[in-house]
């Protein structure tokens, strides 16, 4: 999901026209909307002896994030963005003004990723022995990845626009997270 998200983000950053920027950013919301459900499911089952019980108890939360965010991205496809501000200085990025559905989308993303990080923190605190260092590096990698996502979504909410200058930050956090996650194995 993150790879498709990064691909669409990169294509929108290098788009030549306003229509291309909007198209790629709208398309980006589809993989972005699927990621929280997978991460919540993962955080409930990672390194837990009774993972099936945790997932069964939280199935409505998982189902909510698997259905609500993609539905929001698809149903309000045209209302996600209010417009685009073209760069006035060469080298600057496009700025995309967010509509109310996109603002709700980013608020839900922040909520989902905070739940994921809280679950991973609980798993880390409960781990013991040699498994603890593996869980620690996995949690650290995901904290970097999801922490940057929380930061970017909060910036989008505060300023009511997406700034394409943050795309390299998102890509860098993905690379760093992969490194830490790889080290955990």
C-alpha positions as CSV (number, residue, x, y, z in Angstrom):
1,X,0.0,0.0,0.0
2,X,2.8,2.4,0.9
3,X,4.6,1.7,-2.4
4,X,1.5,2.6,-4.4
5,X,1.0,5.7,-2.2
6,X,4.6,6.8,-2.8
7,X,4.3,6.1,-6.5
8,X,1.2,8.3,-6.9
9,X,2.8,10.9,-4.7
10,X,6.0,11.0,-6.9
11,X,3.9,11.1,-10.1
12,X,1.9,14.0,-8.8
13,X,5.0,15.9,-7.7
14,X,6.4,15.6,-11.3
15,X,3.1,16.3,-13.0
16,X,3.2,19.1,-15.6
17,X,-0.4,20.3,-15.3
18,X,-2.9,21.0,-12.6
19,X,-5.2,18.2,-13.9
20,X,-2.4,15.7,-13.6
21,X,-1.6,16.8,-10.0
22,X,-5.2,16.5,-8.9
23,X,-5.6,13.1,-10.7
24,X,-2.5,11.5,-9.0
25,X,-3.3,13.0,-5.6
26,X,-6.9,11.6,-5.8
27,X,-5.6,8.3,-6.9
28,X,-3.2,8.4,-4.0
29,X,-6.0,8.4,-1.5
30,X,-7.1,4.9,-2.5
31,X,-3.9,3.1,-1.2
32,X,-3.7,5.6,1.6
33,X,-7.2,4.6,2.7
34,X,-6.5,0.9,2.7
35,X,-3.3,1.1,4.9
36,X,-4.8,1.8,8.3
37,X,-7.0,-1.3,8.3
38,X,-4.0,-3.5,7.5
39,X,-1.8,-1.8,10.2
40,X,-4.5,-2.1,12.9
41,X,-4.9,-5.8,12.0
42,X,-1.1,-6.2,12.2
43,X,-0.7,-4.3,15.4
44,X,-3.3,-6.5,17.1
45,X,-1.6,-9.7,16.1
46,X,2.1,-9.0,16.0
47,X,4.1,-11.0,18.6
48,X,1.1,-12.0,20.6
49,X,0.4,-15.5,21.8
50,X,-3.4,-14.9,21.7
51,X,-3.5,-12.9,18.5
52,X,-6.8,-14.5,17.3
53,X,-8.5,-13.4,20.5
54,X,-7.3,-9.8,20.1
55,X,-8.4,-9.7,16.5
56,X,-11.7,-11.2,17.2
57,X,-12.4,-8.7,20.0
58,X,-11.5,-5.8,17.8
59,X,-13.0,-7.0,14.5
60,X,-15.5,-4.1,14.4
61,X,-12.7,-1.6,14.6
62,X,-10.7,-3.4,11.9
63,X,-13.8,-3.6,9.7
64,X,-14.6,0.1,10.3
65,X,-11.2,1.2,9.0
66,X,-11.2,-1.3,6.1
67,X,-14.6,0.0,4.9
68,X,-15.0,3.6,6.0
69,X,-11.8,5.2,4.7
70,X,-11.9,3.5,1.2
71,X,-15.6,4.4,1.0
72,X,-14.8,8.0,1.9
73,X,-12.1,8.2,-0.7
74,X,-14.3,6.7,-3.4
75,X,-17.6,8.3,-2.7
76,X,-16.2,11.8,-2.2
77,X,-13.7,11.5,-5.1
78,X,-14.5,14.9,-6.6
79,X,-14.9,16.7,-3.3
80,X,-11.6,15.7,-1.8
81,X,-9.9,18.8,-3.2
82,X,-11.2,22.4,-3.6
83,X,-8.5,23.5,-6.0
84,X,-4.8,23.7,-6.7
85,X,-2.4,26.7,-6.3
86,X,0.2,26.8,-9.0
87,X,3.8,27.5,-8.0
88,X,4.7,31.1,-8.5
89,X,8.5,30.5,-8.2
90,X,10.2,27.9,-10.3
91,X,11.2,25.0,-8.1
92,X,8.3,25.3,-5.7
93,X,5.6,22.6,-5.5
94,X,1.9,22.7,-6.2
95,X,-0.4,23.3,-3.2
96,X,-3.6,21.4,-3.1
97,X,-6.5,22.9,-1.1
98,X,-8.4,20.2,0.8
99,X,-12.2,19.8,1.0
100,X,-14.1,18.7,4.0
101,X,-14.0,15.0,3.0
102,X,-10.2,15.1,2.8
103,X,-10.0,16.8,6.2
104,X,-12.1,14.0,7.7
105,X,-10.0,11.5,6.0
106,X,-6.8,12.9,7.5
107,X,-8.4,13.1,11.0
108,X,-9.3,9.4,10.7
109,X,-5.8,8.5,9.5
110,X,-4.3,10.2,12.6
111,X,-6.7,8.3,14.8
112,X,-5.9,5.0,13.2
113,X,-2.2,5.4,13.3
114,X,-2.3,6.5,17.0
115,X,-4.2,3.2,17.7
116,X,-1.6,1.2,15.8
117,X,1.3,2.8,17.7
118,X,-0.5,2.3,21.1
119,X,-1.0,-1.4,20.3
120,X,2.6,-1.7,19.3
121,X,3.7,0.0,22.5
122,X,1.6,-2.5,24.5
123,X,3.2,-5.4,22.6
124,X,6.7,-4.0,23.2
125,X,6.1,-3.6,27.0
126,X,4.8,-7.1,27.2
127,X,7.7,-8.7,25.3
128,X,10.5,-10.4,27.2
129,X,13.9,-12.1,26.5
130,X,15.5,-12.2,23.1
131,X,12.2,-11.5,21.3
132,X,12.1,-8.0,22.9
133,X,14.9,-6.6,20.7
134,X,13.1,-7.9,17.6
135,X,9.8,-6.3,18.7
136,X,11.7,-3.1,19.6
137,X,13.2,-2.6,16.1
138,X,9.9,-3.4,14.4
139,X,8.1,-0.9,16.7
140,X,10.8,1.7,16.1
141,X,10.6,1.3,12.3
142,X,6.8,1.5,12.4
143,X,7.0,4.5,14.8
144,X,9.1,6.3,12.3
145,X,6.8,5.5,9.3
146,X,3.5,6.1,11.1
147,X,4.9,9.1,13.1
148,X,5.7,10.9,9.9
149,X,2.3,10.0,8.5
150,X,0.7,11.4,11.6
151,X,2.8,14.6,11.3
152,X,1.9,15.0,7.6
153,X,-1.8,14.5,8.2
154,X,-1.8,16.9,11.1
155,X,-0.1,19.5,8.9
156,X,-2.7,18.9,6.2
157,X,-5.5,19.4,8.9
158,X,-3.9,22.6,10.4
159,X,-3.2,24.3,7.0
160,X,-6.2,22.8,5.1
161,X,-3.9,22.0,2.1
162,X,-1.4,19.4,1.0
163,X,2.0,20.7,0.2
164,X,3.8,18.5,-2.3
165,X,7.2,19.6,-0.8
166,X,6.7,17.0,1.9
167,X,6.8,14.0,-0.5
168,X,10.6,13.5,0.0
169,X,10.1,13.4,3.8
170,X,7.5,10.6,3.4
171,X,9.8,8.7,1.1
172,X,12.7,9.0,3.4
173,X,10.7,7.8,6.4
174,X,9.6,4.8,4.3
175,X,13.3,4.0,3.6
176,X,14.3,4.4,7.3
177,X,11.4,2.2,8.4
178,X,12.3,-0.6,6.0
179,X,15.8,-0.5,7.4
180,X,14.7,-0.9,11.0
181,X,12.1,-3.5,10.1
182,X,14.7,-5.5,8.2
183,X,17.0,-5.3,11.2
184,X,14.3,-6.8,13.4
185,X,14.4,-10.1,11.4
